[in-house]
Every structure is written in C-alpha cells, then in structure tokens.
Amino acid sequence: MNTPTRTKAVLYCRVSSQQQKKDGHGLESQEHRGRQYAEGQRYKVVGVFKDDITGGRVDRPGMEGMLQFLEEHSTPEEPIAVVVDDIKRWARDVEVHFLLRAAVEARNGVLESPNFKFGDSPEDKFNETIMAAAAELERNQNKRQVIQKMKARLEKGYWCFDEPPGFRYIKHPEHGKLLAIDEPKASIIREALEGFACGRFPTREEMRRFLAEKGFTHRGKSGIVYAEQVTRLLTRVLYAGCVEYKPWKVSIRKGQHQGLISMETFMHIQERLKDNERTLQRKDIHADFPLRGFVLCSSCRQPMTAGWTQGRNQKYPYYRCKTKGCALHNKNIPKKKIEGEFEHLLSQVKPRKNILEIIRIELLALWNKKIGDVEAIRQKRNARLETVKKDIREYCDLIKTAKSQTVRGTYEERIEELEMEQVRLGENIQKTEARNFEFEPALDKVIEFIKDPFLMWKTGDLAQKRLVLRMVFDELLVYDREKGFYTATFSLPVELSCVPELDRMEMVEMPGIEPGSNV
C-alpha cells in the first residue's frame, strides 16, 4: 500500500504565558526550527499557529485554528504535516497530548517533530507515552516550585498576585517587586473605606454611589462600579497593610506594603458588614429624595418612601407612606412642601458660639489628660500582645495533636482571630510610640459642622446630607400632613450647644483634669 505523499506543513508553536511571548523568548525560535525542518523534508509551510497558554489545556485559540485549517485543507490523499518543535511544546499532560494527537489524525494530519519520531508501533507508542508523562511531570514540578516560592513570599508579607485597586507594583531595591500606593485612586478608596467604617456610608450601596461619583474604575468603564467590587474592597485585608491567602493556608500577617487604612478600621468594617447583612438599600434613595427613610408617617410611624409621579405634561416628586392598612396609605406629600418645612426646622438649629467654645475647651482638656496616660496604655497593649502570641503558639500545638477535622477547623478559626488582633495591637502600639495624635484638627472639623448644619445641607451632596441627619437628630423625624414635623429630638452635642440657660453658666473646673485636682 502506497503511503500518501506529504508536500505541505503547518507549524505549531507554544509558550506558557503572555509574558514569555512579550519578551520574545520561544515562539520565534520554535518557528525558525520548524521552517528548517520543513525545508529539509521539502514541505511547503502553508500556515503558522501560535499559543501563549499552558500546555495542560485543550482549549487553545491557536490549536483550534490549526485544527480548523486541517479540516478544511487536509485530505487522505494529500495529508498535511503538523510540525512541532518539541513534544513539550505540544502538550504537558498525557491525556491532553493524546487527545490532541487524535484530533489531528481525525482531520488527516500527521504529527512530526525535529526532536522526536512519532510512530504507531507498540514501542513507538510506549516511548511517546513516556515522553508525554515526563513533560507532564516537569509541568507539575514547575507548578509546585512556583507555588512554594510564592507561598514563601506570602508568608514573609509580600503580595504575589495581581495588584488590587489603589495599588501598583514597583521594583524596590531591597524588597524586589512590592505593592505601592497608586494615587489618586488610593485616596478615593481610603475615603470610601473610612467612610463606611465610621457610618458616613451606612450601606454598601451608598459607598458604591460615592465611588461612582468620584469616577472610580478598575479594569472597567469609568463611573461604573459594581456591588461585587465594593464587597471586595471592604473585605480585602490588603488595604489594612496585611496579607492573607486562604487557598494556600497563609493566615493573616503584617505585610511589607503600606496600607490605606489601619487594622482597627478594617475590623470596624467587618463588624459593620456582619451587622448590615440584612440591610438592603433601596434604589430610589438618591439625591432627589434625601429625606427618604428618615421621616416617619404620623399615622403608622413607618418610614416614608418617595418617588416621581407622572402628570399630564411632566413628572412630579412626592413623599408618601406605602404601609398597607395605614390611614395615610399612598397619600402624596409634595417634595417641595416637606423638604421646605425640614429646611426651616434645620435653619433654627443655631448653636451658640460661646457654648461651642466651652465644649471645645473641655474636650481638649480631657484629651490632654488621656494622652498623659499613653505610657500606661502602651504597657497594657504590650502585655496583651504577648498573651496573644502565647495563645497562638498554644493553639498551633493543639492543632498538631487534634484528631478531629472539626476540632482542627475550630482551632484554625481561633488562630485567625488572634492573628488579626495581633496585627491590630501592633499597629496601636506603633501609634502610641509615635505619639501621632491629631485630635484637635478633627475636633475643629466637628465644631465647624455643628456651627452651621443648614449650610452643609444646602451645599453638600447626598452623603453629606445624610450625615447631617445622623449628626443633628437623635431619632427619626415624624411628619404630619396638616401639622408638619413633630418635636424633633436633637443629638446631645447639638442639644447642649443650643440650650439658652448655658449662656449664664460659668466654666467649672472638671475633676481630674488639672494637676492640682483633689480627685
């Protein structure tokens, strides 16, 4: 039986990653060797197909293109040779190797290589299996080596994967590849995370809106921020200057990079996330209706909703009660009416400057007394840190002797909690040692806000307006369609600064503040 004559060939070249392709290491040399082999066999090269993907996969764009080409042009009478530089370039998995070879043969192709002779005898198939298995072994060994090196680097506090939003990689002379803060994105993320931690953004949805307004983007369109992105920002301990990778059992530890927030802030965020699991933000809370959810119906004492109603020629904004069975169910209240009355109420909140100054002086005095105890606080934290380290060592010993997987899991969870506390304590100790207290500027900002909350309401965005509501009022407001707002309950700072009787009171020395105190 005559063997069909092969006069044409296609070349298949593969490297394992896009970085190798970018650096120019491999594909060009494979193609050059393939053309040399084809010329020696007197084949005409009719196509070159390339991939930059792992050899353990079947679904490769270049491979699929080559198989499609064979299906269209290769025939039993004139089969096309498929030239690959080395058996390792064909595949690095035994099953994938023979699966792809069968796919080539099913399309009348013949696999050839300058370094290996493919045949159909038992001995040839045995040798081919050994070579394919060796390629798979080498791939798995390389994978293991890479994971071991990356895990070791993670354990030393270095992040080894794609940079998260707000960070970029730099080449550090001492640390090598290191995460560095990427501005201005980092400042936006820091403000969002700290705002969520302190309650400025009560829900993830409000934080998402803030990020969208700031034009935040990461590998996507500017201004489009998804809920999953917000959740990742809130739960990644990288932003607290730590690293963790649970798939490789790398527990949380202090990172080599500078964080955007403190560990204490990160833990506040996690606590708020647990508390807000059942809290969902309605989509109709936006700048058009800043009072939505903060004003109660006078009949059923449930929060009012708000929305736009289509009139004959245009839409009209209304607040309304949507509680079924309420006497005021679906009774519209014009936005202009209710918000106008609210602004009148807010404009009456005029704290007295002398009272605010008294509050400021007394709070600063208390703070000065507080920082006088820094050394005692630092010693207490150091003692707690040693206790935490001891507990971690004890739990690690218990894991070694535990026979139950459930018990080991419980110990691991406890170790994770202790390691987070260890990082937080370390941060707090560094803060006390640096004596970096900036209480007075923060206090001045609060005082400036309390001086004129009405101005912030008129000029601020939605987040600032909702901050006004939470800081000025201690309870939700009740509104009656006929009588207007019921008597409001103000927050303690506002109430104290607005009491007329305090104008006639003299400053009294607070016990324990001055050195000459008798207490």
N, C-alpha and C positions, 0 to 999 in steps of 0.2 A: 504494500500500500504506500502510495506516494505521500510524503509529508508536504502540507501546504507551504508555499513559499511566502516568507515574510519580507516585505520590502519597505514597510512603514513602521514608525515607532512613535510613541508618546513618552514624555519624561514626567516622572512624578517626584517632586522634591518636598521635603517637610522639615520644619524646625519646630521646637516645642513651645515657643512663646513669641509674642509680637515684639518683645524687646530684642530677641535674637535676630528677628527679621529687620528691625530698625538698625541694629548695629552692623548688619551686613555679614553676619557670621553664619555661613552654611548654605543658604539657598543658591547663591551664585556658584559656589564651588561644586555643589551637587549637580547643578545644570551643566557646568563645564565638563565634569566627568561623564555625565550621561551622554552628552553630544560626542565626546571622544569615543565612547563605547559604540554608539550608533554608527559613527563613521567607520569604525573598524569592522562592524558587521554589515556595512553597506546598507544601512537603514536610512530612510529619509524621515527626519523629525517633522511630524505634522502637528504637534501640539505639546505645550509645556503646562503642567498643572502644579500649583504650589499651595501649601497649607502652613499656617503658623499656629498649630494646635497640638495638644498632647497625642501621643501615639496610642493611648489607651482607649480612644473614642472611635466609633464608626462614623458618626455624622460629622463629616468634614466637608466644607464647601468645595475645596479643590478636588477631593476624591469623588464627590458626587458629580462634579463637572466632567471629570475624566470618564467615569462610568457611562454618563450620558453620551459622551463623544463616541465611546466604543460601541454603544448600542446603535448609533446612527451610521457609523462608518466601517466597523469591523465585520467581516464575513467569514464563514467557514473556509471559503476558497482562498481568501486573502486576509488572514488574521493580522492584527496589529500587535506589535510587541510593546509591552509596558516595561520601561526601563526604570529601575530604582537604584540609587547609588549603593545602598546597603540594606540588609534585612531589617536593621533597627529603624531605618527611615520609613519602612513600610508600615510597621506596627510594633508596639511594645506590650502586646498582650496576645497570648496564644490563641484565644478564642477569636479575637478581632482579626488576627493575622489570617487564619484560615477562612474566616467569613468573607473577608475582602478578596482573598485569592479566588474563592469560589465565585464571587460576583464578577470578577474579571473573566474567568473561564466561561461563565454562562453567557457572556457577551462576546465570545470568540476572541478574547485577548489572551496573550501569553506573557507570563511574568518572567522578567530576566533581570540580572544584576551583574555588574563587573566583579563583584566580590563573592558571589555565591551562585552555584548551579542548581536551578530548580528542576526536579525530575519527578517521575511517577512511580519509580521502583520502591519497594519497601525500605531499602537502605536510604534512598534519597528523602523519602518522607520522614524517616527516623531522624536523619541529620537536620532536616528543616524544622522538625518539632523541637529538637534540642536547641537550635539557634533561636527560634522564636521564644522558647522558655527562658533562655539566657537573656534575651532582650527584655522580657517581662520582669525577670529578677532584677536586672540592672535598674529598670524604671522604679520598681518598688524600693530598692535600696536608696536610690537618689531621693525619692519622696520621703523616706524615713529620715535620711540625713538632713534634708531641708527642714522638716518638721522639728527635728531635735534642735537644730540651730536656732530656728525661730522661737521655739518654746524656751530655750535657754535665754534668749534675748528678752522675751516677755517677762521671764522670772526676774530679770535684772532691771525691769522697769521701762523697757523700750517698746513702743507700739510698732508692729511689723506689717500691718495691713494698709489698705487704702486710707488716706488721710480723711478724717471726718470734717464736716463743715466748720469753718473757723480756724482750721489748722492747715499748714503746708509743710512739706518735708524740706529740710535744709541739710547741707553737709557740714557737720560740726567737726572742728579739728580734733576734739577729744572723744566725743560720743559717736561720731560717724553720722549715719542717717537718723535725724532727730526731728520730732514734731516741733514746729514753731508757730506762734500766733500769727494768723493771717487777717490783717485789717483791710477794710473796715468791717468785714463780716463778723469778726470775733466780737467786736463791741456790740453789734446788734444782738448776737446770741447771748452775750453776758447780760445785757439789759433784759432780754426776754426771760432768761432763767432766774435771775434775781427777782424780776417782777412776779413770776409765778410763785416763787418761794415765799415772798412777803405778802402775797394776796392781791397785788396790783392787778394781776390777771387771774380771776377766780377759777377759770376753766381753761382747758387746752384750746378750746375754740377761740377764746379771746386772745390767747397767746398766738394762735395761728394768724388771726387777723392783724395783729401787731407786726408780725414778721412779713406778711404780705404788703402792708402799708410801707414798710421800710425797704421793699424791693429785694427781700432775701431770696436767694436762689442757690441751688447746689445741683449741678448736672441736670438742670431743667430750665424751664422758661421763667424769667424774672417775674416776680409778683404772684406766681402760682405756688402755693405752699399746701402740701397735703397733710392730713391728720397723722399719717404714719411717720412723716418727717418730724413732726412736733413730738410724738411719743419717743422717737429715737433720741432727739435732743435732750429730753427730760430724763431719760433712763441711762444714758452713757456716762459711766464714771470717769471717762477720759477728760470730761470738762472740769472735773474736780482735781485734775493733776494726778490721776491714778490709772493703772492698767488692770485689766481682768479679761480672761478668755476661758469661759466655762467648757467649751468643747474639748480643750486640752487640759482641763483641770488646773488652770492657772488662776489661783484665787486673787482677790483684790489686794493690791500693794501700791506703795508710793511710786509714781512714775518719774522718769528722768525729764519729762517736759513740764513746762509751766502751764498750770490750769487756768481756766477762765473764771471759775468760782471756787469757793472753799468747800471742803468736805462737809462742813456743818450746813452750808446752804444746800448741797446735794442731798443730804439726809432729810432736810426740811421738805425738799421737793418730793422725795419718795413717800414721806408721811402724808403729804397733801394728795398725792396720787392715790394712796390707799383710801383716804377719807372721801375722795371725789369719784370713786369707782362708779357710783350710781348717779352722779351728777352729769346730766347731759345739757348742752347749751342749745337753745332754740335758734334756728337760723334767722328768725326775724328780730333778734337783738342786734341792732346796728345803730349807726349814728342818727337815723331818722327818729328813733324812739328810745332815748337814753333812760327814761324812767320806767321802761317796761320791766316787770318783775320786782320793782322796788315800791310800787304803790299798790295798796290793798283795796279791794272793794269794800265799801262801808256796810254792805248788807251781809256778805258771806265771809268777809275777812280773808279772801283768797287773792293772790297776786293777779293784777290785771294784765291782759295781753294787749297787743297793739297791731295795727296793720293799715293798709291802704284800701279804701273802698272806691269802686268805680262809679263815678257820677255820669251825668248825661254827656258832659264835654271833657271832663278831666277826673283825675283821682284825688281823693281827699283822705288825709291822715286822721285816724281816730284811735283812742284808747277804749277798751271795753272789757267787761267781765265775761268769761267763757265758761263759768262754772254752771253745770246743768242743775236746774232746780232753784237757782238764785233768783230773787225778785228782780234783779237788775241784769239778768242774763241778756247779752247781746245789745245792751243799751249803749249807744255810741256817745263818747265824750270827745269833742274836738281837741286835737293835739294842741292847738293854739291856746285853748282855754285852760287846760290842766297844767301845761308847762308854763304858761304865763303866771298862773297863781303860785306855782312852785318857785319860780324866779323871784316873785315878790316876797315869798317866805324866806328864801335864801338871802335876799338882799337885806333882811332885817338882822341877820347874824353879823353883828359888828363888834367883835371883841375889843375891849379897852386896851390901849397900848401899854398903860402903866401896869395893868394886871398881867399882860403877856410878859412884860419885863420882869415882874416878880417871879413868875413861873420859870422863866429862863434862868434867872439867878439861882433859884433854889435847886433846879435840876442840875446846873453846872456844879453847885456845891456838893450835891450828892454824888455826882460823877467823880469829882476830885477825891472824895472820901473813898470811893470804890477803887480807883487806881492806886490809892495808897496801900491797898491790900493785895497788890499784884503778886508780891513775893510769896505770900501765903497761898494764893490761888495756884501759882506755878508749882509749888511743892506738892500741893494736893493732887494736881494733874500728873506730876511725875510719879507719884505713888500709885495712882490709878493705872498709869501706863505700864508700870512694872507688874501690877496684878494681872492686867490683860495679857501681857506677854507670857506670864506663867500659866494662865488658863489655856492659852493657845497650845503651849507645849504639852500640857496635860491631856487635852483633847486629841492631839496628834498621837500620843502614846495609846490612848484608848481606842483609836481607830485601828491601830495595828493588831490589837487583841480581840476586837469585836468580831463575832462570827455571823451576826445577822446583818444583811444588807440594809434593812430598815434602820437599825441602830447606827450603822456607819453613816447613812444619809443624814440622820438627826445630828450626829457629831459634826459632819461637814457643814451643815447649815449654821450650827452654833459657831464654828470656827470662822465662817464668812462674816457673821455679825461682829465677832470680836475683832477681826482684821479691819473692818470698817471703822469700828470705834478706835482702834489703834491709830489709824491714819488721822482721824478727826482729832484725837488727843495730841498727836504730834504737831498738827497744824496749830492748835490752840496754844501749845507750849511755845512754838516759834513766835506767835503773835505777842505773847506776854513778854518774851525776851526782847523782842524788837521794840516793845512799848509804842506800837504804832496805833495810837488812839486818835480817832478823828470824830469825836462825839460832837464837838461844838459846831463844826460846819453842818453836820446832819441836823442838829437841833435848830440851827438858824433856818434851814430849809423848811422844817415843820412849822416854825413860828411864822415864817413868811406866808406859808399856805393858810394857816389859821387866821391871819390878819384879814385876808380878803378871799374867802372861798367862792364868792359870787363871781369875781374876776376870772378865776380858773374855770368856772362853769361856762362862762360866756366865750372864753378864748381857747379852751382845751379841746382835745379830741375825745373820742368815746371812752377810752381807757381812763383819761384824766377826770372826765365827768363822773364815771362810776367810782373813782377814787374819792371824789368829793362826797358822794352819797355815803360811802362807808366811813369816812373820817368825821363828817359833820353830824350824822344821825346815828343814834344807838339802836334804833328799831326801824322797821319798815313803816312807811307813812300810810295813813288811812285817808281815803278821799271820798267825799260825798258829793253827788251831782248838784245838790242845792246849796249845801253849807260850805263846800270847799274842803280844805285839808283840816283834819282834826289836830289837836295839840300835839306837836312833834316832841319826841324825846331825843335830846341832843347828846352827843358823846361827852364824856367827862371833861376833856380839855376845852371844848367849846363852851360847855356849860359854866365851868369855873371862870373862864375869861370874860363871860358876859354878865356875871352877877353884879348888879349895881352896888350892893352892900359892901363888896370888897374894896370899893374906892375909898371907903372911910377907915379901912383896917390898916394897921401898921405892920411892917415886916417883923416877924418874930424869929429869933434865932432857933433853928431846928436842932434838937438834941443830937449830940454825937457827930456834928459836922466840923465844928471848930476845935482846935486843940485844947482850948480851955474849958470844954464841956464837962459838966459834973456827972454826966451819964456814961 
